[in-house]
Amino acid sequence: MKQRIWIVIGSVVLALIVLVLVIMKPWQGGTKGELERIEGVQQVTLVKGGYQVKLALDLSPEVCGAAYDQIQSIIVDQPMLSSRAAHIMQGPLATEIQKPLPGVDPGRLSGGLAAVALQVSGIDSGSIDRNGLDVELNDSTDALAWTLRVAEDAESAGIGETTPISVGSPDAHYSLDAGSSEHRKLLNDISFAIRSHGTITSIGLSGNGPAVELTASAQVTDQQSAQALIAALNQELAGQDADHTLELTFPNELQLTGLDDPQAALELADAIQATNGLSVSEAATDMSWFSVVADDADTLDGFAGYSSGWPIGPETQLAIDPSSQSKTGGASGTLEELPSRIQIFQQFWRAGFPEMSISDGRENDNTNLTFYLTDVGNHDFTDATAQQQIIGLIRAQTWAGLAGIEINAASEASLLTFTSTQDGKADVSSWPMTHGDHKDAEWGHSFVDAWDATATG
């Protein structure tokens, strides 16, 4: 009896397998046939995980756009369990279309723009997706001329004004809405203004009308060229209400950000750099913030004295970074706040923790100061010895009210956050806060226990 039951079950399973194979085989064959019948498709090859679809290079924008639309529609309409991707090869362009997850809008591919771009020589590689066309040009192609030509052809072909194109090259990068005459004119005028006084690194345009936003970066040789370039851009952008971003890089690697007259910012940068061992890496033209790099902890001795003569306002924020671990440690604040914070940072730096940073407190936890350490490979913050060193250094400082203490142990993919008075226990109400599994934060509990063991208040 049991043997007969197993025979019946086996027969049913076998029948189901055969049924699935029968259903899937025509579907796959049918899909391949559907793809082959699309105008502009030259060849369809079944490859691992999908279909390789070769499109002709000489398609009109209308035919090319329709081809991409139809390919996408076929792939999207496949049954989920048997779905395959389409790998579209069109000259130097390689685009992949996959069936999206349920409820996800696949967007529309800009096949028409691809056709327009392929008619202008110079593309080394690229692809299209719901965000537009993204190409890399070869070394011998003038990226600006190519971008302007494609943008003009796209407008003539009736490509939508909000179809983005991103153009990269060994020398510069450009991005804009290909079908927008406004973007094309602005790109032409802005590039001329920058080239008249510097060297273009990148220009990006987004939005329309008064809301057009500019993001640009360029290289300049001196203060005069920077001032002339900023003045020229402000003239081109007159009447625009949107925020604009400009980054200028000088030969000494100083990066200047903003569209205000840079004279005051450059004078302050010169004053800071007149101090041996200090250099300015970044500065805002509106004097709101500066990033200063110190060669070593000793350079910061006497900061209050030598900084008193700097032409700086009371609201300007300075970030003092260690050259050994730039961007990962240091002290920040106004000129009034910095002397005491720098003294604290010097103690950590000299003790071997240049990755420690000290900055303002946060309103959401009522702290007046923030101590932050992040793992950059110098120490294992989950190790008891390193924890005792950190606790000793923080406890040795003086502050009023609450301070925030944040320890980022990258090796454990977790962040310990707590607040404490100078001599009190840890308030961990905002923790655990982890980037991974909560079990990764076990080291944090041992840190808090060690912190509380040193409390005297």
Backbone torsions as a table, in degrees:
resi	resn	phi	psi	omega
1	MET	NA	-49.8	179.4
2	LYS	-60.7	-36.9	-179.2
3	GLN	-63.4	-40.0	179.5
4	ARG	-64.9	-40.4	179.0
5	ILE	-59.9	-46.1	-179.5
6	TRP	-64.1	-35.3	178.0
7	ILE	-64.4	-43.2	179.2
8	VAL	-63.0	-46.5	179.3
9	ILE	-59.7	-44.4	-179.9
10	GLY	-61.8	-39.9	179.8
11	SER	-64.9	-40.8	179.3
12	VAL	-63.4	-45.9	179.4
13	VAL	-60.4	-44.4	179.4
14	LEU	-61.7	-41.2	179.7
15	ALA	-63.8	-39.8	178.2
16	LEU	-64.0	-42.4	179.4
17	ILE	-61.3	-45.6	179.6
18	VAL	-62.2	-40.6	179.9
19	LEU	-61.4	-45.0	179.4
20	VAL	-61.4	-43.6	180.0
21	LEU	-64.6	-38.7	179.6
22	VAL	-65.4	-39.7	-179.1
23	ILE	-69.7	-45.2	-174.5
24	MET	-71.6	-34.4	-175.6
25	LYS	-62.2	-48.6	178.0
26	PRO	-66.5	-33.5	-179.6
27	TRP	-62.3	-45.8	179.9
28	GLN	-64.3	-43.9	178.8
29	GLY	-64.6	-40.0	178.9
30	GLY	-64.3	-40.7	178.1
31	THR	-62.7	-44.2	178.8
32	LYS	-60.6	-42.9	178.7
33	GLY	-64.9	-40.4	177.8
34	GLU	-60.1	-43.8	179.9
35	LEU	-64.6	-39.5	-177.9
36	GLU	-67.6	-25.7	-177.8
37	ARG	-83.8	-4.6	179.8
38	ILE	-72.7	133.2	178.2
39	GLU	-61.6	130.0	-179.8
40	GLY	100.7	-16.6	178.7
41	VAL	-80.8	125.3	-178.9
42	GLN	-95.6	-32.5	-176.7
43	GLN	-159.4	141.9	174.3
44	VAL	-126.1	124.4	-179.2
45	THR	-122.0	132.3	176.8
46	LEU	-78.7	117.9	-180.0
47	VAL	-121.6	173.3	-178.2
48	LYS	-60.2	120.7	176.1
49	GLY	82.4	2.5	-178.7
50	GLY	174.0	-160.4	-179.7
51	TYR	-120.9	131.5	172.4
52	GLN	-93.0	118.5	-175.2
53	VAL	-113.0	119.4	179.4
54	LYS	-98.8	122.1	178.5
55	LEU	-103.2	148.6	177.1
56	ALA	-68.3	155.1	-178.4
57	LEU	-87.2	-23.6	-171.0
58	ASP	-100.9	35.1	-178.8
59	LEU	-82.5	148.6	173.9
60	SER	-73.0	159.1	178.4
61	PRO	-55.9	-36.7	-179.4
62	GLU	-67.2	-47.3	-178.6
63	VAL	-67.6	-41.3	-178.8
64	CYS	-66.2	-43.0	178.3
65	GLY	-61.3	-42.1	179.2
66	ALA	-65.4	-36.6	179.9
67	ALA	-63.3	-47.0	178.5
68	TYR	-63.6	-40.0	179.6
69	ASP	-61.3	-45.0	-177.2
70	GLN	-68.4	-40.4	177.8
71	ILE	-60.8	-45.0	179.8
72	GLN	-62.4	-42.0	-179.1
73	SER	-62.7	-41.3	179.3
74	ILE	-64.3	-43.5	-179.0
75	ILE	-67.7	-41.3	-179.1
76	VAL	-65.6	-33.8	-176.3
77	ASP	-82.6	-2.2	179.0
78	GLN	-65.3	151.1	170.7
79	PRO	-61.4	139.9	-174.6
80	MET	-58.3	-42.5	-174.1
81	LEU	-69.1	-25.2	-178.4
82	SER	-115.8	19.1	-174.9
83	SER	-71.0	145.3	176.5
84	ARG	-129.9	152.7	179.0
85	ALA	-84.1	158.3	172.7
86	ALA	-109.8	126.3	177.7
87	HIS	-106.7	101.3	-173.8
88	ILE	-89.8	124.5	177.2
89	MET	-112.4	117.8	177.9
90	GLN	-134.0	90.9	-174.7
91	GLY	58.5	-126.4	-179.2
92	PRO	-78.8	-4.9	-179.1
93	LEU	-90.8	133.8	177.7
94	ALA	-129.8	115.8	-174.7
95	THR	-127.5	135.9	178.0
96	GLU	-111.4	133.1	176.4
97	ILE	-119.0	126.1	178.0
98	GLN	-120.9	156.2	174.3
99	LYS	-69.7	124.5	-178.0
100	PRO	-74.7	163.5	175.1
101	LEU	-67.3	155.1	179.9
102	PRO	-54.8	134.5	178.5
103	GLY	86.1	-5.3	-179.3
104	VAL	-97.3	126.1	179.2
105	ASP	-76.3	119.4	-178.3
106	PRO	-71.9	-12.8	-177.0
107	GLY	73.5	-175.9	-179.6
108	ARG	-123.7	134.2	-179.4
109	LEU	-82.3	143.8	-177.7
110	SER	-90.6	66.7	-179.6
111	GLY	-63.7	-32.9	178.4
112	GLY	-62.9	-40.0	178.5
113	LEU	-67.2	-34.9	177.2
114	ALA	-60.3	-43.4	179.7
115	ALA	-61.7	-43.0	179.4
116	VAL	-61.9	-46.6	-176.7
117	ALA	-65.6	-35.7	-177.7
118	LEU	-69.8	-17.2	178.0
119	GLN	-81.2	-8.5	177.7
120	VAL	-109.9	118.1	-174.6
121	SER	-67.0	153.0	175.3
122	GLY	130.1	-11.5	-177.8
123	ILE	-74.2	128.5	176.0
124	ASP	-92.9	-41.8	178.4
125	SER	-160.6	165.8	177.9
126	GLY	170.7	179.6	179.4
127	SER	-161.0	165.9	173.4
128	ILE	-123.9	149.8	174.8
129	ASP	-151.7	-169.5	-177.3
130	ARG	-64.3	-14.5	179.0
131	ASN	-95.0	5.2	176.7
132	GLY	113.9	-153.0	-177.3
133	LEU	-108.2	133.4	-179.9
134	ASP	-127.5	117.8	-177.1
135	VAL	-131.3	154.5	169.8
136	GLU	-116.1	130.9	-177.9
137	LEU	-96.1	158.4	178.7
138	ASN	-77.8	170.2	-172.9
139	ASP	-62.1	-30.2	-172.4
140	SER	-89.3	2.1	-176.1
141	THR	-100.4	132.2	174.5
142	ASP	-73.8	108.6	-173.5
143	ALA	-62.6	-39.3	-179.3
144	LEU	-66.5	-47.6	179.8
145	ALA	-61.5	-41.0	179.9
146	TRP	-63.4	-44.9	-178.1
147	THR	-63.5	-45.0	179.6
148	LEU	-64.0	-39.1	179.6
149	ARG	-65.0	-47.2	-178.9
150	VAL	-65.5	-39.9	179.0
151	ALA	-62.8	-40.1	178.6
152	GLU	-67.0	-43.8	179.2
153	ASP	-65.0	-36.0	179.4
154	ALA	-65.3	-40.5	177.9
155	GLU	-63.9	-43.2	179.8
156	SER	-63.5	-31.7	-178.7
157	ALA	-84.2	-0.9	178.1
158	GLY	79.1	22.2	177.3
159	ILE	-66.5	138.6	-176.8
160	GLY	-54.7	144.0	-176.1
161	GLU	-66.0	-18.6	-177.4
162	THR	-107.1	30.3	177.4
163	THR	-96.6	106.1	-174.2
164	PRO	-74.5	149.4	171.6
165	ILE	-133.8	135.1	179.1
166	SER	-120.9	123.7	-173.1
167	VAL	-121.8	118.4	177.6
168	GLY	-111.4	151.7	177.5
169	SER	-153.8	169.3	178.3
170	PRO	-60.5	-23.0	-174.3
171	ASP	-102.2	-37.0	-173.6
172	ALA	-156.7	167.2	178.8
173	HIS	-130.7	137.6	-179.8
174	TYR	-130.8	144.0	174.0
175	SER	-146.0	140.0	-179.2
176	LEU	-166.6	174.3	172.0
177	ASP	-85.4	116.0	-169.3
178	ALA	-61.3	-34.4	-176.2
179	GLY	-89.9	8.4	-175.7
180	SER	-96.7	116.0	177.4
181	SER	-65.7	-31.9	179.0
182	GLU	-64.6	-44.6	178.9
183	HIS	-63.7	-41.2	-178.4
184	ARG	-63.1	-43.8	179.0
185	LYS	-64.0	-43.8	-180.0
186	LEU	-63.7	-41.9	179.5
187	LEU	-61.3	-42.5	179.2
188	ASN	-62.9	-46.2	-177.0
189	ASP	-70.5	-43.1	-178.3
190	ILE	-67.5	-41.1	178.7
191	SER	-64.0	-37.0	177.3
192	PHE	-64.8	-41.9	179.7
193	ALA	-63.0	-42.6	-179.3
194	ILE	-69.4	-44.6	-178.4
195	ARG	-65.2	-22.9	178.7
196	SER	-72.0	-21.3	-175.1
197	HIS	-131.7	-3.1	-178.4
198	GLY	-166.7	-161.5	-178.8
199	THR	-121.9	128.7	-178.1
200	ILE	-70.8	134.2	168.6
201	THR	-104.3	-46.7	176.4
202	SER	-159.4	151.4	173.5
203	ILE	-139.3	128.0	177.6
204	GLY	-130.5	136.6	179.1
205	LEU	-125.6	139.4	176.5
206	SER	-148.8	157.3	-178.4
207	GLY	82.2	176.2	-177.2
208	ASN	-137.9	160.2	177.3
209	GLY	61.4	-142.3	179.9
210	PRO	-64.8	-13.3	-177.8
211	ALA	-93.1	8.8	178.5
212	VAL	-62.0	128.7	179.5
213	GLU	-107.7	137.6	177.6
214	LEU	-110.9	132.0	169.5
215	THR	-126.1	116.4	-175.2
216	ALA	-139.1	152.0	172.0
217	SER	-139.1	146.6	-176.7
218	ALA	-152.7	165.5	175.7
219	GLN	-110.3	135.4	178.2
220	VAL	-128.3	162.4	-175.6
221	THR	-98.2	-28.3	-175.6
222	ASP	-158.9	179.4	-177.5
223	GLN	-62.8	-40.3	-177.2
224	GLN	-62.8	-43.7	179.8
225	SER	-68.0	-34.1	177.6
226	ALA	-65.0	-45.3	179.5
227	GLN	-63.4	-42.5	-179.2
228	ALA	-65.8	-40.0	-179.5
229	LEU	-65.5	-45.5	179.8
230	ILE	-63.0	-41.8	179.1
231	ALA	-62.4	-41.3	-179.8
232	ALA	-65.7	-40.6	179.5
233	LEU	-67.9	-40.4	178.1
234	ASN	-60.9	-35.4	177.9
235	GLN	-67.1	-41.4	180.0
236	GLU	-67.9	-31.3	-175.2
237	LEU	-95.8	7.3	-179.4
238	ALA	-57.8	133.9	-179.8
239	GLY	90.5	-5.4	177.3
240	GLN	-87.2	134.7	-177.8
241	ASP	-95.7	-14.5	-174.3
242	ALA	-75.6	164.4	175.1
243	ASP	-77.3	141.6	178.7
244	HIS	-125.2	148.1	-179.2
245	THR	-124.0	127.4	176.0
246	LEU	-130.8	130.3	175.0
247	GLU	-120.3	123.9	178.3
248	LEU	-113.6	131.6	179.9
249	THR	-112.2	128.9	-180.0
250	PHE	-94.8	165.0	179.7
251	PRO	-57.0	-29.8	178.9
252	ASN	-84.2	13.0	176.7
253	GLU	73.5	7.6	171.8
254	LEU	-65.8	131.1	177.7
255	GLN	-108.9	120.4	-177.3
256	LEU	-105.9	128.6	-176.4
257	THR	-119.3	129.1	176.1
258	GLY	127.1	172.3	-178.7
259	LEU	-119.8	15.8	174.2
260	ASP	-82.8	164.0	175.8
261	ASP	-57.5	122.0	-173.0
262	PRO	-82.5	0.5	-172.9
263	GLN	-57.5	-48.7	-178.1
264	ALA	-63.5	-41.3	-179.7
265	ALA	-64.7	-40.4	-179.6
266	LEU	-71.2	-33.6	176.4
267	GLU	-65.4	-40.8	177.0
268	LEU	-66.3	-41.4	178.0
269	ALA	-59.7	-42.2	178.2
270	ASP	-63.1	-40.7	-179.7
271	ALA	-64.8	-41.3	179.0
272	ILE	-65.7	-43.7	-175.9
273	GLN	-75.1	-8.6	174.4
274	ALA	-72.3	-16.0	176.6
275	THR	-83.9	124.6	-179.8
276	ASN	-58.2	131.3	177.2
277	GLY	92.7	-4.9	178.3
278	LEU	-113.7	141.9	173.6
279	SER	-142.5	156.9	179.8
280	VAL	-106.0	124.2	180.0
281	SER	-95.7	-36.1	-179.7
282	GLU	-141.8	147.5	179.2
283	ALA	-150.9	145.1	177.4
284	ALA	-97.5	134.6	-178.4
285	THR	-64.7	-23.2	178.9
286	ASP	-87.7	7.9	176.0
287	MET	67.8	19.5	-177.7
288	SER	-79.4	-31.5	-179.1
289	TRP	-156.3	153.5	177.2
290	PHE	-140.0	143.3	172.3
291	SER	-108.5	121.8	-175.8
292	VAL	-117.8	135.3	-179.3
293	VAL	-109.2	130.5	178.1
294	ALA	-107.1	137.6	-178.9
295	ASP	-65.6	-39.5	-179.0
296	ASP	-158.0	173.7	-176.7
297	ALA	-63.9	-34.4	-177.8
298	ASP	-65.4	-28.6	179.3
299	THR	-57.8	-28.7	-175.3
300	LEU	-85.9	-3.1	175.5
301	ASP	-60.9	135.9	177.9
302	GLY	72.7	22.5	-177.1
303	PHE	-54.7	-43.9	-177.5
304	ALA	-59.3	-34.4	-178.8
305	GLY	-74.2	-55.0	-174.1
306	TYR	-75.5	-18.0	178.7
307	SER	-84.6	-11.4	-176.0
308	SER	-64.9	-23.6	-179.0
309	GLY	-93.5	2.4	-178.8
310	TRP	-73.5	141.9	178.3
311	PRO	-79.6	78.9	-172.2
312	ILE	-133.9	143.2	179.7
313	GLY	-87.0	166.9	-176.0
314	PRO	-70.3	-17.4	-177.1
315	GLU	-96.7	-11.5	-177.2
316	THR	-66.4	131.3	178.7
317	GLN	-95.1	130.7	175.4
318	LEU	-113.1	135.1	172.7
319	ALA	-113.2	117.7	-179.9
320	ILE	-98.0	114.3	-176.9
321	ASP	-111.1	147.2	173.8
322	PRO	-79.3	136.6	-178.7
323	SER	-64.1	-27.3	-177.7
324	SER	-72.8	-28.2	-178.6
325	GLN	-137.5	53.8	-176.6
326	SER	-54.7	137.7	177.5
327	LYS	78.8	-4.5	-177.8
328	THR	-115.6	-1.4	179.3
329	GLY	-163.0	171.7	177.2
330	GLY	134.7	-169.2	-179.9
331	ALA	-128.0	143.0	179.2
332	SER	-138.5	154.5	179.9
333	GLY	155.1	-173.6	175.8
334	THR	-79.2	171.4	-179.5
335	LEU	-61.0	-30.7	178.6
336	GLU	-73.0	-36.0	-176.8
337	GLU	-81.3	-26.5	-168.3
338	LEU	-68.0	-42.2	-174.8
339	PRO	-50.0	-48.0	-179.3
340	SER	-68.8	-36.8	179.9
341	ARG	-69.9	-36.5	178.1
342	ILE	-64.9	-39.3	177.6
343	GLN	-60.1	-40.0	176.6
344	ILE	-64.8	-47.2	-178.7
345	PHE	-61.3	-39.6	178.8
346	GLN	-58.4	-39.8	179.5
347	GLN	-62.2	-43.6	178.2
348	PHE	-66.0	-42.4	-178.5
349	TRP	-62.1	-46.6	-179.0
350	ARG	-67.1	-25.3	177.8
351	ALA	-84.9	0.8	176.7
352	GLY	97.9	17.2	179.9
353	PHE	-121.9	63.7	178.7
354	PRO	-68.8	-11.7	179.6
355	GLU	-80.8	1.5	178.0
356	MET	-81.9	138.2	175.0
357	SER	-126.5	149.0	178.9
358	ILE	-130.9	130.7	-174.1
359	SER	-150.3	-172.5	-179.6
360	ASP	-60.1	157.0	172.5
361	GLY	-76.2	-174.6	-177.2
362	ARG	-123.9	138.3	-178.1
363	GLU	-64.3	-34.0	-173.8
364	ASN	-68.9	-18.9	176.1
365	ASP	-122.8	13.8	174.7
366	ASN	57.9	35.0	179.1
367	THR	-95.0	152.2	179.3
368	ASN	-101.1	-11.9	-174.7
369	LEU	-155.2	151.4	176.8
370	THR	-129.4	123.8	170.6
371	PHE	-99.1	127.4	-177.9
372	TYR	-135.1	128.8	175.7
373	LEU	-127.0	133.3	177.8
374	THR	-125.4	141.1	-177.0
375	ASP	-73.0	117.8	176.1
376	VAL	-118.3	16.2	177.3
377	GLY	101.2	-6.4	179.4
378	ASN	-79.9	-32.9	-175.2
379	HIS	-140.4	155.5	172.2
380	ASP	-102.0	103.3	-175.5
381	PHE	-71.1	-7.6	175.7
382	THR	-88.5	-7.1	-179.3
383	ASP	-82.5	136.7	-175.5
384	ALA	-61.0	-37.6	-179.0
385	THR	-65.2	-46.4	178.3
386	ALA	-62.8	-38.4	179.1
387	GLN	-63.0	-41.9	179.0
388	GLN	-64.3	-37.8	177.1
389	GLN	-62.3	-46.6	-178.7
390	ILE	-63.7	-45.4	-179.4
391	ILE	-61.0	-43.0	179.2
392	GLY	-62.3	-40.4	-179.5
393	LEU	-67.8	-42.9	-179.9
394	ILE	-68.7	-43.3	-178.6
395	ARG	-62.9	-24.9	-178.1
396	ALA	-76.1	-8.7	-177.9
397	GLN	-89.1	166.9	179.4
398	THR	-120.6	129.2	175.0
399	TRP	-152.5	157.1	179.8
400	ALA	-95.8	143.2	176.9
401	GLY	68.4	-141.4	-176.3
402	LEU	-97.4	146.6	170.8
403	ALA	-121.9	146.7	174.5
404	GLY	-93.3	134.0	177.4
405	ILE	-118.5	122.5	-178.6
406	GLU	-128.2	122.5	-179.7
407	ILE	-120.2	117.6	-178.8
408	ASN	-105.0	102.1	178.8
409	ALA	-92.9	91.6	-174.2
410	ALA	-59.4	-33.5	-179.0
411	SER	-63.3	-25.5	179.2
412	GLU	-103.7	4.2	178.6
413	ALA	51.4	41.4	-178.6
414	SER	-145.8	158.6	-177.5
415	LEU	-126.8	121.9	176.2
416	LEU	-93.4	128.5	-179.4
417	THR	-132.4	125.7	173.2
418	PHE	-153.6	167.4	176.4
419	THR	-120.1	157.5	-179.2
420	SER	-164.9	153.2	167.1
421	THR	-79.1	174.0	-176.5
422	GLN	-58.8	-37.2	-176.6
423	ASP	-119.9	14.3	-175.1
424	GLY	-98.5	-176.9	177.2
425	LYS	-88.0	168.5	-176.4
426	ALA	-80.3	136.8	170.3
427	ASP	-101.4	108.9	-174.0
428	VAL	-104.8	26.7	-176.3
429	SER	-62.7	-22.5	179.9
430	SER	-97.3	13.7	-174.5
431	TRP	-133.8	152.7	11.0
432	PRO	-79.0	146.0	177.1
433	MET	-132.3	100.8	-172.8
434	THR	-118.1	155.1	175.0
435	HIS	-91.9	-13.3	-179.4
436	GLY	-131.2	-141.1	-180.0
437	ASP	-70.5	143.5	-178.8
438	HIS	-63.3	-25.0	-180.0
439	LYS	-65.7	-21.8	177.8
440	ASP	-65.8	-15.7	-176.3
441	ALA	-91.6	10.5	-179.2
442	GLU	-58.9	-35.3	179.2
443	TRP	-61.0	-31.4	-178.8
444	GLY	-64.0	-35.1	178.9
445	HIS	-65.0	-39.1	178.8
446	SER	-68.3	-33.3	177.2
447	PHE	-65.5	-46.2	-179.9
448	VAL	-62.7	-40.3	178.4
449	ASP	-61.3	-41.9	179.8
450	ALA	-68.2	-36.0	177.1
451	TRP	-63.3	-49.1	-178.8
452	ASP	-62.8	-30.2	-179.9
453	ALA	-67.1	-20.4	-179.3
454	THR	-98.3	1.0	-178.8
455	ALA	-69.6	139.0	178.8
456	THR	-124.2	-8.8	-176.8
457	GLY	-97.9	NA	NA
